[in-house]
Amino acid sequence: MFLTQGAVGEDTSIQRFVIDPGAEVPEHDHPHEQIGAVTEGALTFVVDGEELVVEAGDTYSIPGGEPHGARNDGDETVVGYDIFSPPRANPDWRE
């Protein structure tokens, strides 16, 4: 399960995400620059075919147009925040 909550401003948006153990965000891309932080758990990002584990307290940046996905390989729920510029109301891959 993958849940988001967020707010959209004039120039940026923020989304809180919650990803259960075993859940996955499929590979996708979007024109928005994405900056984020994991606050609980550990998330495995796949960016341009390379894997990177981002743990609680870590931050990350993904340029607009860069194919990426993520998955929770751990036993605990992952919680974090994504910030997008320009604003992004809904993840494209969930529509």
Residue pairs with C-beta under 8 A, 6 or more apart in sequence:
1 18
1 19
1 20
1 23
2 17
2 18
2 19
2 20
2 23
2 25
2 94
3 17
3 18
4 15
4 16
4 17
4 18
4 91
5 15
5 16
6 13
6 14
6 15
6 16
7 13
7 14
8 87
8 88
8 89
9 87
10 87
11 85
11 86
11 87
12 83
12 84
12 85
12 86
12 87
13 83
13 84
13 85
13 87
13 88
13 89
14 81
14 82
14 83
14 84
15 81
15 82
15 84
15 88
15 91
16 79
16 80
16 81
17 78
17 79
17 80
17 81
17 82
18 77
18 78
18 79
19 25
19 41
19 43
19 70
19 71
19 72
19 77
19 78
19 79
20 72
20 77
21 72
21 74
21 75
21 76
21 77
22 72
23 71
23 72
24 69
24 70
24 71
24 72
25 69
25 70
25 71
25 93
26 69
26 93
27 46
27 67
27 68
27 69
28 67
28 68
28 69
28 91
28 92
28 93
29 65
29 66
29 67
29 68
30 64
30 65
30 84
30 88
30 92
31 64
31 65
31 86
32 64
32 84
32 85
32 86
32 87
32 88
33 61
33 62
33 63
33 64
33 84
33 85
34 61
34 62
34 64
34 68
34 82
34 83
34 84
35 59
35 60
35 61
35 62
35 82
35 83
36 59
36 60
36 61
36 80
36 81
36 82
36 83
37 57
37 58
37 59
37 60
37 80
37 81
38 54
38 55
38 56
38 57
38 58
38 60
38 78
38 79
38 80
39 56
39 57
39 79
39 80
39 81
40 56
40 76
40 77
40 78
40 79
40 80
41 55
41 56
41 72
41 74
41 76
41 77
41 78
41 79
42 53
42 54
42 55
42 56
42 72
42 73
42 74
42 78
43 53
43 54
43 70
43 71
43 72
43 78
43 80
44 51
44 52
44 53
44 54
44 70
44 71
44 72
44 73
45 51
45 52
45 53
45 54
45 60
45 62
45 68
45 69
45 70
46 52
46 68
46 69
46 70
46 71
47 62
47 66
47 67
47 68
48 66
48 67
48 68
52 60
54 60
62 68
72 78
